[in-house]
């Protein structure tokens, strides 16, 4: 079976690269993936793969039934939305949609899952069970396409017992993958804060309530939530990335607006921290004569890789790639809405190496020069097909 999968991965490599390039050139933002969804559905139709289009509006769900299809059911997931970034790469498949770019590799994820479906469809008479294909919209924006698809029943009729997903990883050289068992990625909450005071002349601060000074104290004090209130064993990040105070050299503004993020890996601490931040912000602003409006938008939960499934996946990957090409990864404080699936059924989310220093392919995700070494496509489609077949047989 492994030899057959590798042969098919090699045979379909260029076709899937062409699909990846088509998707890369025609990116669509979260909740707007209309043409992407239609394209996926059309390819599945051409290949005779059972599917439905329309879950979470633009999502596509396919089924590949092997022999004895009810014996075991697993799911494979790929996300398909792009980011609001203007591409700077000078490549034939450069984005045609100004200001929109597949800068996070979702074009690779989607094309790869199409390649996996092609392989598994060819081999469906050689394995038992069913593979559910989940092409998911809107990973990049709250509330996350995963949460919507779950609410609309993507994990039912039929119900998979586990789910596997992957994500491109430029720091890892093409030809390798990485995994981490247990807690892997953080929860992610958005913070919106408006600090109000009383503006006036910058030379007469005694006549004002300076919201910039209040804001400075609040930002510094809130860092104590991460450094002094949390359990040292629980990773926690609190960052403000946007501050707007429309004053001038001699003008104190009436208010200051901030946006930030809070991330951790413990749901009880997450809730406690929300309360502590709200209390601290409110009391500190009032103690200095001002006021504050603090809004916390609760986002994705932390992502947990099921220990048993991750151990098996690592073993299967070693069988396919060799031990030297399967590496252990550290915890990441980035977030992923695959986390929603991981709280519903056992899941494993691994990293696909896509970097190549020799070719100058090193740009991180979410940058305007991001790209991948396309030699990773053959590995991607073959490995995930192998993982699916092996998991169905265990």
Secondary structure, DSSP 8 states (H G I E B T S, - for coil): -HHHHHHHHHHHHHHHHHHHHHHHHT--BTT--HHHHHHHHHHHHHTT-EEEEEETTTEEEEEEE-BSTTS-EEEEEEE--BBS------STT--SSTT-B--SSHHHHHHHHHHHHHHHHHTGGGSBSEEEEEEE--SSSTT-HHHHHHHTTTT-SS--SEEEEEEEEEEEETT-EEE--EEEE---EEEEEEEE-B-EETT-GGGSB-HHHHHHHHHHHHHHIIIIIS-TTS-EEEEEEEEE---BTTEE-SEEEEEEEEEES-HHHHHHHHHHHHHHHHHHHHHTT-EEEEEEEE----EEE-HHHHHHHHHHHHHHH-GGGEEE---B----THHHHHTTSEEEEEEEEEEBGGGTB---TTSTT----TTHHHHHHHHHHHHHHHHHT-
